[in-house]
C-alpha cells in the first residue's frame, strides 16, 4: 500500500493518484513550511464599569456603551485590525500591524 503525502489515505500500488484527494502518489512528501507572522493584540477593559453600572438596567448599559463600541471598532478597523471576540465589556482585537490603543 502507498500512503498519500497530502491526506494520508492508503492506496493500492497500482494507483497513480490518491483516490481521496487526487494528489499524484509518486510525488515525495513536501517539507512543511514555517511561516511566522508579526501581529498586534490589543486588550481593552473599562475601568470603573461595575461601580458605575452595577444597579443599571441592561438596556441603559447597552445604550451607554454603544457609542464607545462603535468608535472603538471604527478606530481598530481604520488601522487594519479586527475585533476578534467580545466578553462583557472586553473586546479582543488583533491585527497584522500596530493598532492604536484607546483608553
C-alpha positions in Angstrom: 0.0 0.0 0.0 1.1 3.6 -0.7 0.2 6.4 1.6 -0.8 9.8 0.1 1.7 12.6 1.2 -1.2 15.1 1.2 -4.0 13.5 3.1 -2.6 10.2 4.4 -5.1 7.9 2.6 -3.8 4.4 1.8 -3.9 3.4 -1.9 -3.0 0.2 -3.8 0.4 0.2 -5.5 -1.2 0.4 -9.0 -2.9 3.8 -8.3 -1.1 6.8 -9.7 -3.3 9.3 -7.9 -4.8 9.4 -4.4 -8.5 8.3 -4.6 -9.4 10.7 -1.8 -7.7 14.0 -2.9 -6.3 13.3 -6.4 -2.7 14.1 -5.4 -0.1 12.3 -7.5 1.2 9.4 -5.4 4.7 9.4 -6.9 5.5 12.9 -5.6 7.8 12.9 -2.5 6.3 14.4 0.7 6.7 18.1 1.0 8.6 19.7 3.8 6.3 21.7 6.0 7.0 25.4 5.5 7.4 27.5 8.6 5.5 30.8 8.5 5.9 33.5 11.1 3.6 36.4 11.3 4.0 39.5 13.4 0.7 40.5 15.0 -0.5 43.1 17.4 -3.0 42.2 20.1 -5.0 44.8 22.0 -6.9 44.2 25.2 -9.4 46.8 26.2 -11.3 46.9 29.6 -13.5 49.6 31.0 -12.1 50.7 34.4 -14.9 51.6 36.9 -17.6 49.9 34.8 -19.0 47.8 37.6 -19.2 50.7 40.1 -21.0 52.9 37.5 -23.5 50.4 36.1 -24.0 47.9 39.0 -27.6 48.8 39.5 -28.5 49.9 36.0 -30.9 48.1 33.6 -29.3 46.1 30.8 -30.9 48.4 28.2 -29.3 51.5 29.9 -25.9 49.9 29.9 -26.2 48.9 26.3 -27.2 52.5 25.3 -24.3 54.0 27.3 -21.7 51.6 25.8 -23.0 51.5 22.2 -21.2 54.8 21.1 -18.0 53.5 22.8 -18.1 50.2 21.0 -18.8 51.9 17.6 -15.9 54.3 18.0 -13.6 51.5 19.2 -14.5 49.3 16.3 -14.1 52.1 13.7 -10.6 53.0 15.1 -9.5 49.4 15.2 -10.6 48.8 11.6 -9.0 52.1 10.5 -5.6 50.7 11.5 -6.2 47.4 9.8 -7.3 45.5 12.9 -10.2 43.1 13.5 -12.4 42.7 16.6 -11.9 39.0 17.3 -14.2 38.4 20.2 -16.2 40.1 23.0 -16.8 39.2 26.6 -18.9 41.5 28.6 -17.2 44.9 28.5 -14.0 43.4 27.0 -13.0 43.3 23.3 -10.2 41.1 21.9 -8.6 42.7 18.9 -5.8 41.5 16.6 -4.1 42.9 13.5 -1.1 42.5 11.3 0.5 45.8 12.3 0.5 48.3 15.1 -3.0 49.2 16.3 -3.9 52.5 18.1 -4.6 51.9 21.8 -7.7 53.6 23.0 -8.1 54.1 26.8 
